Amino acid sequence: MGDLTGALTLAIAAAAVAVAVLGLRRFNWWRPDLGTTADRAAYETLHLTSLAAPALRGGLTQAGTTRAVKHLRALLGSRAVAITDGQRLLAWDGAAQDSLGSCAVEHAQAVMDTGRSQVLMAACPNSEPIREVVVTPLVSGTTVIGTLAAYVDSSSANLIRAVDEVGSWVSGQLELSELDATRTRVAEAEVRALRAQISPHFIYNSLNAIASFVRTDPDRARELLLEFADFTRYTFRRAGDFTTLADELRAINGYLLLERARFGERLGVTLRVAPEVLPVSIPFLCLQPLVENAVRHGLETKNGQGTVTILAEDAGAHCLISVEDDGVGMAPERVREALSGEPGSDHVGLGNVDERLRTIFGDAYGLTVATAPGAGTKVSLRVPKFQPGVHA
């Protein structure tokens, strides 16, 4: 009897829950508010464009357009969509590829020539029920670089406008990809220029210092030669725009070992680095030129001993870095010339480093230089510990 009563109680409870759920659904308390039909259509459009955009940011390539074309077809709701570069079919999604794919470049030709959208008869064997194709240009700047085509049973004014709008959006993504590529080329050119500015005298002097130890201290000569090889390998590497603070300091240590072989006791080095900032990503070769400036312009002409001090501190969301020397210093106008990159400035890469920091992190992250004749020089910078797109 007790078991029967318990089972009956559970059944009544389950029925009550079911009734409650039905009631909630009836009064729309159960379903989330997805907005109007227009709202849902807008959300769907935004979602599809967000899916297509990353692939198109790689440029008008076969791999990128193949990933994007299915989302573009969903946007247009057409039977098929084709993307060409004017010379070949890059991507196709939808029906009738076997019959229409070979005609896609022919359909694109008039648009490539005129730069204007066209509505054409599909006019390919076995293309039924697809009868028409709406073709719009893909433009970068003022140059037509390809076409987007929507294949349909029959076109309409709304469809033509939709194809034009999607084509304009794709063109915008392709222009952004070109800007990204241009920015990458500029960054690579800046690093190449910086490498070219690294003092040839340092190379000659290092090799001469190594040669001077070959007979008197072969072990040290071998050690210095290995340091020279490591330093040049790091300096001329092709592994990206960024490195870690630890790797940059390791290269700087090799540079200073070579310079100390030449200067002897005249060159002192102080290094204080907080361990927690060693993994921070920084622009490649942004500290080594500052250290070379300190040695070459601050201490080389100074009488007696001089010291280079390198500090890296943890400051919450930022890493604070400074390179300081107690050398001869320089006049403020020479600092302005160096930071502006004026021709004739012999301060290795100072303006280059400042420009790269501002380009990557923003104008608030340029170099700060404190100096005066006879008072030494201190160059300071700060970098965010975390920045989107910045990683070694």
Beta strands, then each sheet from edge to edge (+ up, - down):
strand 1: 80-84
strand 2: 89-94
strand 3: 118-121
strand 4: 132-140
strand 5: 143-152
strand 6: 242-244
strand 7: 267-273
strand 8: 281-283
strand 9: 306-315
strand 10: 318-325
strand 11: 368-371
strand 12: 377-384
sheet 1: 2+ 1- 5+ 4- 3+
sheet 2: 6+ 8-
sheet 3: 7+ 9+ 10- 12+ 11-
end
